[in-house]
Amino acid sequence: MEVELKQLLEYLARALVDHPDDVTVEVTETDTTVVLELSVAREDIGKVIGKQGRIARALRTVVKASAVKNGKRAIVEIVD
């Protein structure tokens, strides 16, 4: 389950950035929660966050929706 969430987030992030090879996702999973830490190149941070955080909010919504169908809670964190 965590693998498909990781692949989904990587796919979406790579489509947004100029340096897709620098996109990495680290996954930490507990019984009820999956934490995905998205890391991109420093110059691509703005593209992943978007104006007023709209892109980041959309990424979180898509990943959360995918996690809910499997009975989990997903948290997406954008890290340096």
Biopython code that builds the backbone (N, CA, C, O; Angstrom):
import numpy as np
from Bio.PDB.StructureBuilder import StructureBuilder

atoms = [
    (1, "MET", "N", (0.827, -1.192, 0.000)),
    (1, "MET", "CA", (0.000, 0.000, 0.000)),
    (1, "MET", "C", (0.866, 1.248, 0.000)),
    (1, "MET", "O", (0.635, 2.184, -0.765)),
    (2, "GLU", "N", (1.869, 1.245, 0.873)),
    (2, "GLU", "CA", (2.756, 2.404, 0.928)),
    (2, "GLU", "C", (3.509, 2.584, -0.379)),
    (2, "GLU", "O", (3.865, 3.705, -0.745)),
    (3, "VAL", "N", (3.754, 1.480, -1.089)),
    (3, "VAL", "CA", (4.486, 1.562, -2.354)),
    (3, "VAL", "C", (3.669, 2.301, -3.401)),
    (3, "VAL", "O", (4.211, 3.125, -4.138)),
    (4, "GLU", "N", (2.380, 2.022, -3.478)),
    (4, "GLU", "CA", (1.577, 2.715, -4.487)),
    (4, "GLU", "C", (1.401, 4.192, -4.159)),
    (4, "GLU", "O", (1.338, 5.017, -5.071)),
    (5, "LEU", "N", (1.320, 4.545, -2.882)),
    (5, "LEU", "CA", (1.256, 5.966, -2.506)),
    (5, "LEU", "C", (2.564, 6.668, -2.859)),
    (5, "LEU", "O", (2.560, 7.792, -3.362)),
    (6, "LYS", "N", (3.681, 5.995, -2.591)),
    (6, "LYS", "CA", (4.990, 6.556, -2.912)),
    (6, "LYS", "C", (5.120, 6.776, -4.418)),
    (6, "LYS", "O", (5.570, 7.834, -4.855)),
    (7, "GLN", "N", (4.727, 5.782, -5.208)),
    (7, "GLN", "CA", (4.815, 5.900, -6.664)),
    (7, "GLN", "C", (3.903, 7.003, -7.184)),
    (7, "GLN", "O", (4.276, 7.742, -8.096)),
    (8, "LEU", "N", (2.706, 7.117, -6.607)),
    (8, "LEU", "CA", (1.771, 8.162, -7.018)),
    (8, "LEU", "C", (2.361, 9.545, -6.754)),
    (8, "LEU", "O", (2.340, 10.404, -7.636)),
    (9, "LEU", "N", (2.882, 9.765, -5.562)),
    (9, "LEU", "CA", (3.447, 11.071, -5.216)),
    (9, "LEU", "C", (4.674, 11.389, -6.067)),
    (9, "LEU", "O", (4.836, 12.523, -6.518)),
    (10, "GLU", "N", (5.542, 10.397, -6.290)),
    (10, "GLU", "CA", (6.712, 10.612, -7.148)),
    (10, "GLU", "C", (6.289, 10.981, -8.563)),
    (10, "GLU", "O", (6.854, 11.899, -9.158)),
    (11, "TYR", "N", (5.311, 10.282, -9.103)),
    (11, "TYR", "CA", (4.841, 10.542, -10.461)),
    (11, "TYR", "C", (4.301, 11.968, -10.589)),
    (11, "TYR", "O", (4.644, 12.688, -11.527)),
    (12, "LEU", "N", (3.464, 12.363, -9.649)),
    (12, "LEU", "CA", (2.879, 13.708, -9.696)),
    (12, "LEU", "C", (3.952, 14.782, -9.542)),
    (12, "LEU", "O", (3.942, 15.778, -10.265)),
    (13, "ALA", "N", (4.875, 14.583, -8.607)),
    (13, "ALA", "CA", (5.919, 15.583, -8.367)),
    (13, "ALA", "C", (6.857, 15.697, -9.569)),
    (13, "ALA", "O", (7.244, 16.802, -9.950)),
    (14, "ARG", "N", (7.223, 14.569, -10.163)),
    (14, "ARG", "CA", (8.128, 14.605, -11.319)),
    (14, "ARG", "C", (7.510, 15.333, -12.502)),
    (14, "ARG", "O", (8.230, 15.936, -13.298)),
    (15, "ALA", "N", (6.194, 15.288, -12.630)),
    (15, "ALA", "CA", (5.524, 15.987, -13.712)),
    (15, "ALA", "C", (5.553, 17.503, -13.514)),
    (15, "ALA", "O", (5.387, 18.257, -14.473)),
    (16, "LEU", "N", (5.761, 17.947, -12.285)),
    (16, "LEU", "CA", (5.715, 19.378, -11.971)),
    (16, "LEU", "C", (7.073, 20.080, -12.037)),
    (16, "LEU", "O", (7.130, 21.281, -12.302)),
    (17, "VAL", "N", (8.152, 19.358, -11.804)),
    (17, "VAL", "CA", (9.462, 19.989, -11.586)),
    (17, "VAL", "C", (10.336, 19.988, -12.839)),
    (17, "VAL", "O", (10.060, 19.284, -13.810)),
    (18, "ASP", "N", (11.406, 20.802, -12.791)),
    (18, "ASP", "CA", (12.380, 20.863, -13.881)),
    (18, "ASP", "C", (13.460, 19.792, -13.751)),
    (18, "ASP", "O", (14.091, 19.421, -14.740)),
    (19, "HIS", "N", (13.673, 19.297, -12.535)),
    (19, "HIS", "CA", (14.708, 18.289, -12.274)),
    (19, "HIS", "C", (14.056, 17.024, -11.700)),
    (19, "HIS", "O", (14.155, 16.775, -10.499)),
    (20, "PRO", "N", (13.397, 16.228, -12.538)),
    (20, "PRO", "CA", (12.660, 15.062, -12.032)),
    (20, "PRO", "C", (13.546, 13.995, -11.389)),
    (20, "PRO", "O", (13.068, 13.210, -10.571)),
    (21, "ASP", "N", (14.823, 13.958, -11.746)),
    (21, "ASP", "CA", (15.711, 12.954, -11.150)),
    (21, "ASP", "C", (16.013, 13.250, -9.680)),
    (21, "ASP", "O", (16.463, 12.365, -8.953)),
    (22, "ASP", "N", (15.770, 14.481, -9.240)),
    (22, "ASP", "CA", (16.035, 14.864, -7.855)),
    (22, "ASP", "C", (14.848, 14.616, -6.926)),
    (22, "ASP", "O", (14.939, 14.886, -5.729)),
    (23, "VAL", "N", (13.745, 14.111, -7.457)),
    (23, "VAL", "CA", (12.554, 13.855, -6.648)),
    (23, "VAL", "C", (12.735, 12.546, -5.885)),
    (23, "VAL", "O", (13.009, 11.503, -6.478)),
    (24, "THR", "N", (12.579, 12.616, -4.565)),
    (24, "THR", "CA", (12.611, 11.407, -3.739)),
    (24, "THR", "C", (11.469, 11.462, -2.730)),
    (24, "THR", "O", (11.052, 12.535, -2.296)),
    (25, "VAL", "N", (10.980, 10.295, -2.373)),
    (25, "VAL", "CA", (9.915, 10.189, -1.380)),
    (25, "VAL", "C", (10.334, 9.141, -0.346)),
    (25, "VAL", "O", (10.620, 7.994, -0.689)),
    (26, "GLU", "N", (10.366, 9.548, 0.909)),
    (26, "GLU", "CA", (10.650, 8.633, 2.023)),
    (26, "GLU", "C", (9.330, 8.300, 2.704)),
    (26, "GLU", "O", (8.515, 9.188, 2.951)),
    (27, "VAL", "N", (9.119, 7.031, 3.005)),
    (27, "VAL", "CA", (7.851, 6.586, 3.578)),
    (27, "VAL", "C", (8.077, 6.042, 4.982)),
    (27, "VAL", "O", (8.984, 5.245, 5.218)),
    (28, "THR", "N", (7.232, 6.491, 5.913)),
    (28, "THR", "CA", (7.198, 5.952, 7.264)),
    (28, "THR", "C", (5.759, 5.527, 7.525)),
    (28, "THR", "O", (4.831, 6.317, 7.350)),
    (29, "GLU", "N", (5.575, 4.273, 7.946)),
    (29, "GLU", "CA", (4.210, 3.780, 8.116)),
    (29, "GLU", "C", (3.996, 3.246, 9.524)),
    (29, "GLU", "O", (4.840, 2.535, 10.069)),
    (30, "THR", "N", (2.842, 3.603, 10.110)),
    (30, "THR", "CA", (2.399, 3.024, 11.372)),
    (30, "THR", "C", (1.134, 2.217, 11.081)),
    (30, "THR", "O", (0.800, 1.982, 9.920)),
    (31, "ASP", "N", (0.443, 1.801, 12.116)),
    (31, "ASP", "CA", (-0.760, 0.988, 11.916)),
    (31, "ASP", "C", (-1.838, 1.722, 11.121)),
    (31, "ASP", "O", (-2.502, 1.128, 10.272)),
    (32, "THR", "N", (-2.008, 3.010, 11.398)),
    (32, "THR", "CA", (-3.109, 3.741, 10.772)),
    (32, "THR", "C", (-2.665, 4.894, 9.885)),
    (32, "THR", "O", (-3.487, 5.467, 9.170)),
    (33, "THR", "N", (-1.395, 5.245, 9.914)),
    (33, "THR", "CA", (-0.927, 6.439, 9.220)),
    (33, "THR", "C", (0.291, 6.143, 8.347)),
    (33, "THR", "O", (1.164, 5.356, 8.713)),
    (34, "VAL", "N", (0.324, 6.792, 7.188)),
    (34, "VAL", "CA", (1.487, 6.737, 6.305)),
    (34, "VAL", "C", (1.997, 8.170, 6.147)),
    (34, "VAL", "O", (1.250, 9.058, 5.736)),
    (35, "VAL", "N", (3.266, 8.390, 6.472)),
    (35, "VAL", "CA", (3.880, 9.714, 6.317)),
    (35, "VAL", "C", (4.811, 9.647, 5.111)),
    (35, "VAL", "O", (5.722, 8.821, 5.064)),
    (36, "LEU", "N", (4.575, 10.522, 4.141)),
    (36, "LEU", "CA", (5.411, 10.583, 2.943)),
    (36, "LEU", "C", (6.153, 11.911, 2.945)),
    (36, "LEU", "O", (5.533, 12.975, 2.957)),
    (37, "GLU", "N", (7.478, 11.850, 2.935)),
    (37, "GLU", "CA", (8.302, 13.056, 2.912)),
    (37, "GLU", "C", (8.820, 13.257, 1.498)),
    (37, "GLU", "O", (9.635, 12.476, 1.005)),
    (38, "LEU", "N", (8.342, 14.305, 0.856)),
    (38, "LEU", "CA", (8.709, 14.626, -0.517)),
    (38, "LEU", "C", (9.888, 15.588, -0.518)),
    (38, "LEU", "O", (9.850, 16.634, 0.130)),
    (39, "SER", "N", (10.932, 15.226, -1.252)),
    (39, "SER", "CA", (12.109, 16.069, -1.375)),
    (39, "SER", "C", (12.371, 16.327, -2.854)),
    (39, "SER", "O", (12.394, 15.399, -3.663)),
    (40, "VAL", "N", (12.567, 17.601, -3.199)),
    (40, "VAL", "CA", (12.856, 17.986, -4.585)),
    (40, "VAL", "C", (14.064, 18.909, -4.590)),
    (40, "VAL", "O", (14.526, 19.341, -3.534)),
    (41, "ALA", "N", (14.575, 19.212, -5.775)),
    (41, "ALA", "CA", (15.691, 20.152, -5.893)),
    (41, "ALA", "C", (15.264, 21.515, -5.338)),
    (41, "ALA", "O", (14.103, 21.909, -5.446)),
    (42, "ARG", "N", (16.211, 22.213, -4.752)),
    (42, "ARG", "CA", (15.906, 23.489, -4.097)),
    (42, "ARG", "C", (15.181, 24.468, -5.033)),
    (42, "ARG", "O", (14.258, 25.163, -4.606)),
    (43, "GLU", "N", (15.590, 24.523, -6.290)),
    (43, "GLU", "CA", (14.950, 25.473, -7.213)),
    (43, "GLU", "C", (13.551, 25.035, -7.652)),
    (43, "GLU", "O", (12.829, 25.811, -8.278)),
    (44, "ASP", "N", (13.164, 23.803, -7.330)),
    (44, "ASP", "CA", (11.832, 23.306, -7.693)),
    (44, "ASP", "C", (10.824, 23.362, -6.552)),
    (44, "ASP", "O", (9.659, 23.015, -6.747)),
    (45, "ILE", "N", (11.243, 23.786, -5.377)),
    (45, "ILE", "CA", (10.340, 23.830, -4.221)),
    (45, "ILE", "C", (9.098, 24.675, -4.526)),
    (45, "ILE", "O", (7.981, 24.277, -4.197)),
    (46, "GLY", "N", (9.292, 25.822, -5.145)),
    (46, "GLY", "CA", (8.162, 26.704, -5.451)),
    (46, "GLY", "C", (7.158, 26.067, -6.394)),
    (46, "GLY", "O", (5.958, 26.324, -6.298)),
    (47, "LYS", "N", (7.646, 25.239, -7.301)),
    (47, "LYS", "CA", (6.746, 24.579, -8.248)),
    (47, "LYS", "C", (5.892, 23.525, -7.568)),
    (47, "LYS", "O", (4.749, 23.294, -7.962)),
    (48, "VAL", "N", (6.446, 22.888, -6.550)),
    (48, "VAL", "CA", (5.702, 21.855, -5.833)),
    (48, "VAL", "C", (4.723, 22.476, -4.840)),
    (48, "VAL", "O", (3.658, 21.915, -4.584)),
    (49, "ILE", "N", (5.078, 23.623, -4.287)),
    (49, "ILE", "CA", (4.192, 24.287, -3.329)),
    (49, "ILE", "C", (3.115, 25.090, -4.056)),
    (49, "ILE", "O", (1.944, 25.029, -3.683)),
    (50, "GLY", "N", (3.495, 25.837, -5.080)),
    (50, "GLY", "CA", (2.522, 26.617, -5.838)),
    (50, "GLY", "C", (2.133, 27.901, -5.142)),
    (50, "GLY", "O", (2.513, 28.146, -3.997)),
    (51, "LYS", "N", (1.369, 28.721, -5.850)),
    (51, "LYS", "CA", (0.915, 29.989, -5.280)),
    (51, "LYS", "C", (-0.042, 29.706, -4.128)),
    (51, "LYS", "O", (-1.023, 28.977, -4.274)),
    (52, "GLN", "N", (0.266, 30.297, -2.986)),
    (52, "GLN", "CA", (-0.515, 30.147, -1.763)),
    (52, "GLN", "C", (-0.709, 28.681, -1.373)),
    (52, "GLN", "O", (-1.685, 28.336, -0.708)),
    (53, "GLY", "N", (0.221, 27.822, -1.788)),
    (53, "GLY", "CA", (0.172, 26.424, -1.393)),
    (53, "GLY", "C", (-0.848, 25.574, -2.122)),
    (53, "GLY", "O", (-1.179, 24.478, -1.669)),
    (54, "ARG", "N", (-1.351, 26.062, -3.242)),
    (54, "ARG", "CA", (-2.414, 25.336, -3.948)),
    (54, "ARG", "C", (-1.962, 23.992, -4.505)),
    (54, "ARG", "O", (-2.690, 23.004, -4.407)),
    (55, "ILE", "N", (-0.773, 23.950, -5.085)),
    (55, "ILE", "CA", (-0.270, 22.692, -5.649)),
    (55, "ILE", "C", (-0.025, 21.688, -4.523)),
    (55, "ILE", "O", (-0.397, 20.521, -4.642)),
    (56, "ALA", "N", (0.596, 22.132, -3.438)),
    (56, "ALA", "CA", (0.854, 21.247, -2.296)),
    (56, "ALA", "C", (-0.461, 20.701, -1.737)),
    (56, "ALA", "O", (-0.558, 19.518, -1.412)),
    (57, "ARG", "N", (-1.457, 21.558, -1.627)),
    (57, "ARG", "CA", (-2.767, 21.132, -1.122)),
    (57, "ARG", "C", (-3.392, 20.103, -2.049)),
    (57, "ARG", "O", (-3.996, 19.135, -1.586)),
    (58, "ALA", "N", (-3.253, 20.305, -3.360)),
    (58, "ALA", "CA", (-3.803, 19.354, -4.329)),
    (58, "ALA", "C", (-3.079, 18.007, -4.248)),
    (58, "ALA", "O", (-3.717, 16.955, -4.296)),
    (59, "LEU", "N", (-1.753, 18.036, -4.125)),
    (59, "LEU", "CA", (-0.991, 16.795, -3.971)),
    (59, "LEU", "C", (-1.446, 16.034, -2.727)),
    (59, "LEU", "O", (-1.643, 14.820, -2.769)),
    (60, "ARG", "N", (-1.608, 16.755, -1.628)),
    (60, "ARG", "CA", (-2.041, 16.109, -0.381)),
    (60, "ARG", "C", (-3.434, 15.507, -0.531)),
    (60, "ARG", "O", (-3.691, 14.411, -0.033)),
    (61, "THR", "N", (-4.324, 16.207, -1.206)),
    (61, "THR", "CA", (-5.684, 15.717, -1.399)),
    (61, "THR", "C", (-5.708, 14.428, -2.208)),
    (61, "THR", "O", (-6.417, 13.487, -1.850)),
    (62, "VAL", "N", (-4.951, 14.372, -3.284)),
    (62, "VAL", "CA", (-4.917, 13.177, -4.133)),
    (62, "VAL", "C", (-4.338, 11.987, -3.369)),
    (62, "VAL", "O", (-4.876, 10.882, -3.434)),
    (63, "VAL", "N", (-3.245, 12.215, -2.648)),
    (63, "VAL", "CA", (-2.612, 11.126, -1.899)),
    (63, "VAL", "C", (-3.520, 10.656, -0.764)),
    (63, "VAL", "O", (-3.636, 9.453, -0.526)),
    (64, "LYS", "N", (-4.167, 11.590, -0.060)),
    (64, "LYS", "CA", (-5.084, 11.212, 1.015)),
    (64, "LYS", "C", (-6.250, 10.395, 0.479)),
    (64, "LYS", "O", (-6.659, 9.416, 1.103)),
    (65, "ALA", "N", (-6.786, 10.784, -0.664)),
    (65, "ALA", "CA", (-7.900, 10.050, -1.264)),
    (65, "ALA", "C", (-7.495, 8.627, -1.614)),
    (65, "ALA", "O", (-8.276, 7.693, -1.433)),
    (66, "SER", "N", (-6.292, 8.462, -2.109)),
    (66, "SER", "CA", (-5.793, 7.132, -2.444)),
    (66, "SER", "C", (-5.582, 6.292, -1.183)),
    (66, "SER", "O", (-5.812, 5.083, -1.201)),
    (67, "ALA", "N", (-5.153, 6.914, -0.108)),
    (67, "ALA", "CA", (-4.908, 6.188, 1.142)),
    (67, "ALA", "C", (-6.209, 5.777, 1.819)),
    (67, "ALA", "O", (-6.283, 4.703, 2.415)),
    (68, "VAL", "N", (-7.225, 6.613, 1.735)),
    (68, "VAL", "CA", (-8.492, 6.345, 2.407)),
    (68, "VAL", "C", (-9.135, 5.066, 1.881)),
    (68, "VAL", "O", (-9.761, 4.331, 2.644)),
    (69, "LYS", "N", (-8.990, 4.799, 0.608)),
    (69, "LYS", "CA", (-9.606, 3.591, 0.061)),
    (69, "LYS", "C", (-9.010, 2.321, 0.661)),
    (69, "LYS", "O", (-9.616, 1.252, 0.588)),
    (70, "ASN", "N", (-7.818, 2.438, 1.258)),
    (70, "ASN", "CA", (-7.176, 1.309, 1.927)),
    (70, "ASN", "C", (-7.260, 1.411, 3.444)),
    (70, "ASN", "O", (-6.595, 0.661, 4.158)),
    (71, "GLY", "N", (-8.071, 2.333, 3.935)),
    (71, "GLY", "CA", (-8.274, 2.459, 5.369)),
    (71, "GLY", "C", (-7.119, 3.089, 6.124)),
    (71, "GLY", "O", (-6.973, 2.864, 7.326)),
    (72, "LYS", "N", (-6.303, 3.865, 5.450)),
    (72, "LYS", "CA", (-5.160, 4.521, 6.089)),
    (72, "LYS", "C", (-5.337, 6.032, 6.055)),
    (72, "LYS", "O", (-6.207, 6.558, 5.361)),
    (73, "ARG", "N", (-4.499, 6.711, 6.815)),
    (73, "ARG", "CA", (-4.441, 8.167, 6.814)),
    (73, "ARG", "C", (-3.077, 8.549, 6.274)),
    (73, "ARG", "O", (-2.064, 8.022, 6.733)),
    (74, "ALA", "N", (-3.029, 9.454, 5.308)),
    (74, "ALA", "CA", (-1.763, 9.838, 4.683)),
    (74, "ALA", "C", (-1.423, 11.283, 5.020)),
    (74, "ALA", "O", (-2.289, 12.157, 5.026)),
    (75, "ILE", "N", (-0.153, 11.514, 5.298)),
    (75, "ILE", "CA", (0.361, 12.861, 5.553)),
    (75, "ILE", "C", (1.516, 13.085, 4.570)),
    (75, "ILE", "O", (2.450, 12.286, 4.505)),
    (76, "VAL", "N", (1.438, 14.178, 3.808)),
    (76, "VAL", "CA", (2.504, 14.524, 2.872)),
    (76, "VAL", "C", (3.251, 15.724, 3.419)),
    (76, "VAL", "O", (2.658, 16.773, 3.673)),
    (77, "GLU", "N", (4.553, 15.567, 3.598)),
    (77, "GLU", "CA", (5.399, 16.664, 4.062)),
    (77, "GLU", "C", (6.403, 16.992, 2.970)),
    (77, "GLU", "O", (7.007, 16.093, 2.385)),
    (78, "ILE", "N", (6.580, 18.265, 2.695)),
    (78, "ILE", "CA", (7.555, 18.712, 1.719)),
    (78, "ILE", "C", (8.783, 19.186, 2.493)),
    (78, "ILE", "O", (8.711, 20.141, 3.266)),
    (79, "VAL", "N", (9.912, 18.509, 2.274)),
    (79, "VAL", "CA", (11.125, 18.794, 3.052)),
    (79, "VAL", "C", (12.252, 19.236, 2.137)),
    (79, "VAL", "O", (12.227, 18.978, 0.933)),
    (80, "ASP", "N", (13.246, 19.907, 2.719)),
    (80, "ASP", "CA", (14.444, 20.320, 1.974)),
    (80, "ASP", "C", (15.427, 19.193, 1.906)),
    (80, "ASP", "O", (16.500, 19.343, 1.320)),
]
sb = StructureBuilder()
sb.init_structure("model")
sb.init_model(0)
sb.init_chain("A")
sb.init_seg("    ")
for serial, (resi, resn, name, xyz) in enumerate(atoms, 1):
    if name == "N":
        sb.init_residue(resn, " ", resi, " ")
    sb.init_atom(name, np.array(xyz, "f"), 0.0, 1.0, " ", f" {name:<3s}", serial, name[0])
structure = sb.get_structure()
